[in-house]
Amino acid sequence: MSTRTAGLVAALTITTSVIAACGAAPTNAGGGSGSGDSKAASATSAQDFGGLDKLVEAAKKEGQLNTIALPPDWANYGEVIKAFEAKYGIKITNDNPDGSSQDEINAVKTLKGQGRAPDVLDLGSAFALSGAQEGLFAPYKVQSWDKIPDGQKEPGGAWYYDYGGYISIGCDAKRVKTCPQTFADLLKPEYKGMVALNGDPTKAGAAFAGVYAASLANQGSFDDIQPGIDFFKKLKQNGNFNPVEATPATVEKGETPITLDWDYLQASYAKEFSSKGVDWKIAIPADGQYANFYAQAINKWAPHPAAARLWQEFLYSTEGQNLWLKGYARPVLLPSMQQDGSADAAMVAQLPKVEGTPTFPTPDQVNKAKEVLASGWGAAVSG
């Protein structure tokens, strides 16, 4: 989710908060309302299969894994998916790669009992919380469970943080004369029509975090996201807010020359587009410093329940966690990996730098913020 790494790792290790990304005919891919082997669907650890080797065997027998809303250029997901397929010979179908966390939750509900329902989910923490409250996830504890700090997982195993980062300001330095460094800068007249979010904050975890960060920069707090909404209303009134959803394509084309997004995504843009003439600069705003994780979860009715569980084991293995680092994200197991020497030091060194130690909202604060956003966001940026 260097000075930046040390501060974030220390804070993430002790935090007790939680935050945060159809219609074929039904098929009977297995027991329990559409899930596969009933034993696999009820397994809460690899030991329930008889160990990791037996889990691998069961997952290979299924031969398929359905993911959703995993862009290949998001936190190195493209390489993560290829590595899993190569290691286990299990084909991954990634539906709606540019979807939001809300799209994932909707798919769990609308595709229940269908063979193409998502097996696993990657969610902004606000959506992990609400999904768990609705009973949508199957509890599962990976072999490295005890190394995930207590505040970064649901105690029963419904969801668990995986990788994270800081909200940052990305800027195309060839299109913008002076790149903004703070939220206050974003209100300046020279940024008319330039400032974009990565999605709708009522549906997407990255955009939700962007509004929360704006609140912190404008005398708000984790108990009060309204100043963040007011900030974007002012940004809209000034003509600076760009309603186009920021994506790698819009960045490359210059359609979103300034974006508020996770630093690991911004860092990947800088690397990817440097050869294409885009000079992408990144600043973590000192006036609204906000960091958080995304969470993994298993669909309670996963059509491939063994493969779903093996996917989690892979993500929380040393190999999987180092693949997040390669994508500029901070893996949840980084503190323990640095202690045992298994973290890729070169990858740690490339993480965007930041000063200070982040703090985090509680689940209740997140739920309240989500409600306030749902009722006030549309009016703030419409028209």
MOBEL-V952934 format. One record per pair of residues at least 24 apart in sequence whose C-alpha atoms are under 10 Angstrom apart, sorted by the first residue. I is the first residue (numbers start at 1). J is the second residue. Records with the same first field share a line. If there is no record, write none. Layout:
BEGIN
I: J / J
END
This chain:
BEGIN
1: 75 / 161 / 162 / 163 / 164 / 165 / 166 / 262 / 263 / 264 / 291 / 292 / 293 / 294 / 324 / 325 / 328 / 329 / 330 / 331 / 332 / 334 / 351
2: 348 / 349 / 350 / 351 / 352 / 353 / 354 / 355
3: 349 / 351 / 352 / 353 / 354 / 355 / 356 / 357
4: 166 / 349 / 351 / 352 / 353 / 354 / 355 / 356 / 357 / 358
5: 165 / 330 / 334 / 335 / 348 / 349 / 350 / 351 / 352 / 353 / 354 / 355 / 357
6: 335 / 353 / 354 / 355 / 356 / 357
7: 353 / 354 / 355 / 356 / 357 / 358
8: 164 / 165 / 166 / 291 / 292 / 330 / 335 / 354 / 355 / 356 / 357 / 358 / 359
9: 330 / 331 / 332 / 333 / 334 / 335 / 336 / 357 / 358
10: 335 / 357 / 358
11: 291 / 356 / 357 / 358 / 359 / 360
12: 149 / 151 / 152 / 164 / 291 / 292 / 293 / 330 / 332 / 333 / 334 / 335 / 357 / 358 / 359 / 360
13: 147 / 148 / 149 / 150 / 151 / 152 / 332 / 333 / 334 / 335 / 336
14: 149 / 150 / 151 / 152
15: 149 / 150 / 151 / 152 / 358 / 359 / 360 / 361 / 362
16: 149 / 150 / 151 / 152 / 153 / 359 / 360 / 361 / 362 / 363
17: 125 / 150 / 151 / 152 / 153 / 292 / 359 / 360 / 361 / 362 / 363 / 364 / 365 / 366
18: 124 / 125 / 126 / 128 / 129 / 151 / 152 / 153 / 154 / 160 / 161 / 292 / 293 / 294 / 295 / 360 / 361 / 362 / 363 / 364 / 365 / 366
19: 123 / 124 / 125 / 126 / 127 / 128 / 129 / 152 / 161 / 205 / 208 / 209 / 291 / 292 / 293 / 294 / 295 / 360 / 361 / 362 / 363 / 364 / 365 / 366 / 367
20: 101 / 123 / 124 / 125 / 126 / 127 / 128 / 129 / 161 / 164 / 204 / 205 / 206 / 207 / 208 / 209 / 291 / 292 / 293 / 294 / 295 / 361 / 363 / 366
21: 68 / 69 / 70 / 98 / 99 / 100 / 101 / 102 / 103 / 104 / 105 / 121 / 122 / 123 / 124 / 125 / 126 / 127 / 128 / 199 / 203 / 204 / 205 / 206 / 207 / 294 / 295
22: 95 / 96 / 107 / 110 / 111 / 116 / 117
23: 107 / 110 / 111 / 114 / 116 / 117
24: 111 / 114 / 115 / 116 / 117
25: 111 / 113 / 114 / 115 / 116
26: 111 / 112 / 113 / 114 / 115 / 116 / 117
27: 112 / 113 / 114 / 115 / 116 / 117 / 303
28: 113 / 114 / 115 / 303
29: 62 / 113 / 114 / 115 / 116 / 117 / 301 / 302 / 303 / 304 / 305
30: 113 / 114 / 115 / 301 / 302 / 303 / 304 / 305
31: 113 / 301 / 302 / 303 / 305
32: 113 / 300 / 301 / 302 / 303
33: 112 / 113 / 114 / 300 / 301 / 302 / 303
34: 111 / 112 / 113 / 114 / 115 / 116 / 117 / 300 / 301 / 302 / 303 / 304 / 305
35: 112 / 113 / 114 / 115 / 117 / 119 / 299 / 300 / 301 / 302 / 303 / 304 / 305 / 306
36: 62 / 115 / 301 / 302 / 303 / 304 / 305 / 306 / 307
37: 62 / 303 / 304 / 305 / 306
38: 305 / 306
39: 305 / 306
40: 302 / 304 / 305 / 306 / 307 / 308 / 309
41: 138 / 139 / 140 / 298 / 299 / 300 / 301 / 302 / 303 / 304 / 305 / 306 / 308 / 309
42: 138 / 139 / 140 / 300 / 305 / 306
43: 138 / 139 / 140 / 141 / 305 / 306 / 309
44: 138 / 139 / 140 / 141 / 142 / 156 / 157 / 158 / 309
45: 139 / 140 / 141 / 142 / 143 / 145 / 157 / 309 / 310 / 313
46: 140 / 141 / 142 / 143 / 306 / 309 / 310 / 313
47: 142 / 143
49: 306
51: 143
52: 142 / 143 / 310 / 313
54: 306
55: 306 / 307 / 309 / 310 / 313
56: 88 / 90 / 306 / 307 / 309 / 310 / 311 / 313
57: 88 / 306 / 307 / 310
58: 304 / 305 / 306 / 307 / 310
59: 88 / 89 / 90 / 304 / 305 / 306 / 307 / 308 / 309 / 310 / 311
60: 88 / 89 / 90 / 91 / 306 / 307 / 310
61: 90 / 304 / 306 / 307
62: 90 / 91 / 303 / 304 / 305 / 306 / 307
63: 88 / 89 / 90 / 91 / 92 / 304 / 306 / 307
64: 89 / 90 / 91 / 92 / 93 / 119 / 303 / 304 / 305 / 306 / 307 / 308
65: 90 / 91 / 92 / 93 / 94 / 116 / 117 / 118 / 119 / 120 / 302 / 303 / 304 / 305 / 306 / 307 / 308 / 309 / 310 / 311
66: 91 / 92 / 93 / 94 / 95 / 115 / 116 / 117 / 118 / 119 / 120 / 121 / 302 / 303 / 304 / 307 / 308
67: 92 / 93 / 94 / 95 / 96 / 97 / 104 / 116 / 117 / 118 / 119 / 120 / 121 / 122 / 308 / 311
68: 92 / 93 / 94 / 95 / 96 / 97 / 98 / 99 / 100 / 101 / 103 / 104 / 107 / 117 / 118 / 119 / 120 / 121 / 122
69: 94 / 95 / 96 / 97 / 98 / 99 / 100 / 101 / 102 / 103 / 104 / 118 / 121 / 122 / 123
70: 94 / 95 / 96 / 97 / 98 / 99 / 100 / 121 / 122
71: 95 / 96 / 97 / 98 / 99 / 247 / 248
72: 97 / 98
73: 247 / 248 / 265 / 268 / 269 / 272 / 327
74: 98 / 248 / 262 / 264 / 265 / 266 / 268 / 269 / 324 / 327 / 328 / 329
75: 163 / 164 / 165 / 262 / 263 / 264 / 265 / 267 / 268 / 323 / 324 / 325 / 326 / 327 / 328 / 329 / 330
76: 264 / 265 / 268 / 323 / 324 / 325 / 326 / 327 / 328 / 329
77: 323 / 324 / 327
78: 327
79: 320 / 323 / 324 / 326 / 327
80: 314 / 315 / 319 / 320 / 321 / 322 / 323 / 324 / 327
81: 311 / 315 / 320
83: 314 / 319 / 320 / 323
84: 310 / 311 / 314 / 315 / 320
85: 311
87: 314
88: 307 / 310 / 311
90: 307
91: 307
92: 307
93: 118
94: 118
98: 199 / 247
99: 199 / 203 / 204
100: 124 / 198 / 199 / 200 / 201 / 202 / 203 / 204 / 205 / 206
101: 125 / 126 / 127 / 128 / 202 / 203 / 204 / 205 / 206 / 294
102: 126 / 127 / 128 / 131 / 202 / 203 / 204 / 205
103: 203 / 204
104: 131 / 203 / 299
105: 130 / 131 / 136 / 299
107: 299
108: 136 / 137 / 298 / 299 / 300 / 301 / 302
109: 136 / 299 / 301
111: 301 / 302
112: 299 / 300 / 301 / 302 / 303
113: 301 / 302 / 303
114: 301 / 302 / 303
115: 301 / 302 / 303 / 304
116: 302 / 303 / 304
117: 299 / 301 / 302 / 303 / 304
118: 298 / 299 / 300 / 301 / 302 / 303 / 304 / 308
119: 297 / 298 / 299 / 300 / 301 / 302 / 303 / 304 / 305 / 306 / 307 / 308 / 309 / 311
120: 296 / 297 / 298 / 299 / 300 / 301 / 302 / 303 / 304 / 305 / 307 / 308 / 309 / 311 / 312
121: 159 / 295 / 296 / 297 / 298 / 299 / 308
122: 159 / 160 / 161 / 162 / 294 / 295 / 296 / 297 / 298
123: 159 / 160 / 161 / 204 / 205 / 293 / 294 / 295 / 296 / 297
124: 161 / 164 / 203 / 204 / 205 / 206 / 207 / 208 / 209 / 292 / 293 / 294 / 295 / 296
125: 152 / 159 / 160 / 161 / 205 / 209 / 292 / 293 / 294 / 295 / 296 / 363 / 366
126: 203 / 204 / 205 / 208 / 209 / 294 / 295 / 363 / 364 / 365 / 366 / 367 / 369 / 370
127: 203 / 204 / 205 / 294 / 295 / 366 / 367 / 370
128: 154 / 158 / 159 / 160 / 161 / 294 / 295 / 296 / 297
129: 154 / 158 / 159 / 295 / 363 / 364 / 366 / 367
130: 363 / 366 / 367 / 370
131: 158 / 159 / 297 / 299
132: 157 / 158 / 159 / 297
133: 158
135: 299 / 300
136: 297 / 298 / 299 / 300 / 301
137: 296 / 297 / 298 / 299 / 300 / 301 / 302
138: 297 / 298 / 299 / 300 / 301 / 302 / 305 / 309
139: 297 / 298 / 299 / 300 / 309
140: 297 / 298 / 308 / 309 / 312 / 313
141: 309 / 312 / 313
142: 309 / 310 / 311 / 312 / 313 / 314 / 315 / 316 / 317
143: 312 / 313 / 314 / 316 / 317
144: 313 / 316 / 317 / 318 / 333
145: 313 / 316 / 333
147: 316 / 332 / 333 / 334 / 335 / 336 / 337
148: 316 / 332 / 333 / 334 / 335 / 336
149: 332 / 333 / 335 / 336
151: 362
152: 293 / 294 / 295 / 332
153: 295 / 296
154: 295
157: 297 / 298
158: 295 / 296 / 297 / 298 / 299 / 300
159: 294 / 295 / 296 / 297 / 298
160: 293 / 294 / 295 / 296 / 297 / 312 / 332
161: 292 / 293 / 294 / 295 / 296 / 297 / 316 / 331 / 332 / 333
162: 293 / 294 / 295 / 296 / 312 / 315 / 316 / 320 / 321 / 324 / 329 / 330 / 331 / 332 / 333
163: 264 / 292 / 293 / 294 / 295 / 296 / 315 / 316 / 321 / 324 / 325 / 328 / 329 / 330 / 331 / 332 / 333 / 334
164: 262 / 263 / 264 / 291 / 292 / 293 / 294 / 295 / 324 / 325 / 328 / 329 / 330 / 331 / 332
165: 261 / 262 / 263 / 264 / 265 / 290 / 291 / 292 / 293 / 294 / 328 / 329 / 330 / 331 / 351 / 352
166: 206 / 209 / 210 / 213 / 261 / 262 / 263 / 264 / 265 / 284 / 285 / 289 / 290 / 291 / 292 / 293 / 329 / 330 / 352 / 354 / 358
167: 206 / 207 / 209 / 210 / 211 / 212 / 213 / 214 / 259 / 260 / 261 / 262 / 263 / 264 / 265 / 266 / 283 / 284 / 285 / 288 / 289 / 290 / 291 / 292
168: 210 / 213 / 259 / 260 / 261 / 262 / 263 / 264 / 265 / 266 / 267 / 282 / 283 / 284 / 285 / 286 / 288 / 289 / 290 / 291 / 352
169: 195 / 196 / 197 / 210 / 258 / 259 / 260 / 261 / 262 / 263 / 266 / 281 / 282 / 283 / 284 / 285
170: 195 / 196 / 251 / 256 / 257 / 258 / 259 / 260 / 261 / 262 / 263 / 265 / 266 / 267 / 269 / 270 / 280 / 281 / 282 / 283 / 284
171: 195 / 251 / 254 / 256 / 257 / 258 / 259 / 260 / 266 / 270 / 278 / 279 / 280 / 281 / 282 / 283
172: 251 / 252 / 254 / 256 / 257 / 258 / 259 / 270 / 277 / 278 / 279 / 280 / 281 / 282
173: 257 / 258 / 278 / 279 / 280 / 281 / 282
174: 254 / 257 / 277 / 278 / 279 / 280 / 281
175: 254 / 257 / 258 / 278 / 279 / 280
176: 257 / 258
179: 257 / 258 / 280 / 281 / 282 / 283
180: 258 / 281 / 282 / 283 / 285
181: 281 / 282 / 283 / 284 / 285 / 286 / 287
182: 214 / 217 / 283 / 284 / 285 / 286 / 287 / 288 / 289
183: 213 / 214 / 215 / 216 / 217 / 218 / 231 / 260 / 284 / 285 / 286 / 287 / 288
184: 214 / 217 / 218 / 231 / 285 / 287 / 288
185: 285
186: 231 / 235 / 240 / 241 / 258
187: 231 / 232 / 234 / 235 / 236 / 238 / 239 / 240 / 241
188: 235 / 238 / 240
189: 235 / 238 / 239 / 240
190: 240
191: 235 / 238 / 239 / 240 / 241 / 242 / 257 / 258
192: 235 / 236 / 238 / 239 / 240 / 241 / 242
193: 235 / 236 / 238 / 239 / 240 / 241 / 242 / 243 / 244 / 255 / 256 / 257 / 258
194: 239 / 240 / 241 / 242 / 243 / 244 / 254 / 255 / 256 / 257 / 258 / 259
195: 232 / 235 / 236 / 239 / 240 / 241 / 242 / 243 / 244 / 246 / 255 / 256 / 257 / 258 / 259 / 260
196: 240 / 241 / 242 / 243 / 244 / 245 / 246 / 247 / 255 / 256 / 257 / 258 / 259 / 260 / 261
197: 241 / 242 / 243 / 244 / 245 / 246 / 247 / 256 / 258 / 259 / 260 / 261
198: 243 / 244 / 245 / 246 / 247 / 256 / 259 / 260 / 261 / 262
199: 243 / 244 / 245 / 246 / 247 / 261
200: 243 / 244 / 245 / 377 / 378
201: 370 / 373 / 374 / 377 / 378
202: 369 / 370 / 371 / 372 / 373 / 374 / 375 / 376 / 377 / 378
203: 370 / 374
205: 261 / 262 / 292 / 293 / 294
206: 260 / 261 / 262 / 292 / 294
207: 245 / 246 / 260 / 261 / 262
208: 261 / 366 / 369 / 370 / 373
209: 260 / 261 / 262 / 290 / 291 / 292
210: 259 / 260 / 261 / 262 / 288 / 290
211: 260 / 288 / 369 / 373 / 377
212: 288 / 289 / 290 / 361 / 366 / 369 / 370 / 373
213: 260 / 285 / 287 / 288 / 289 / 290 / 291
214: 260 / 285 / 287 / 288 / 289 / 290
215: 287 / 288
216: 287 / 288 / 289 / 290
217: 285 / 286 / 287 / 288 / 289 / 290
218: 287 / 288
219: 287 / 288
220: 288
221: 361 / 365
222: 359 / 360 / 361 / 362 / 364 / 365 / 366 / 368 / 369
223: 361 / 362 / 364 / 365 / 366 / 368 / 369
224: 365 / 366 / 368 / 369 / 372
225: 365 / 366 / 368 / 369 / 370 / 372 / 373
226: 369 / 372 / 373 / 376 / 377
228: 373 / 377
229: 372 / 373 / 376 / 377 / 378 / 379 / 380 / 381
230: 376 / 377 / 380 / 381
231: 380
232: 377 / 380 / 381
233: 377 / 378 / 379 / 380 / 381 / 382
234: 380 / 381
235: 380 / 381
236: 380 / 381 / 382 / 383
237: 380 / 381 / 382 / 383
241: 381
242: 381
243: 381 / 382
248: 272 / 273
251: 278 / 280
252: 276 / 277 / 278 / 280
253: 278
254: 278
258: 282
260: 284
262: 290 / 291 / 292 / 328 / 329
263: 291 / 328 / 329 / 351 / 352 / 353
264: 324 / 325 / 326 / 327 / 328 / 329 / 330 / 351 / 352
265: 327 / 328 / 329
266: 328 / 352
267: 327 / 328 / 329 / 350 / 351 / 352
268: 326 / 327 / 328 / 329
282: 352 / 353
283: 352 / 353 / 354
284: 352 / 353 / 354 / 355
285: 354
286: 354 / 355 / 356
289: 354 / 355 / 356 / 357 / 358 / 359
290: 357 / 358 / 359 / 360 / 361
291: 357 / 358 / 359 / 360
292: 330 / 358 / 359 / 360 / 361
293: 329 / 330 / 331 / 332
294: 331 / 332
295: 332
318: 342 / 343 / 344
319: 343 / 344
322: 347 / 348
323: 347
325: 349 / 350 / 351
326: 350 / 351
327: 351
328: 352
END
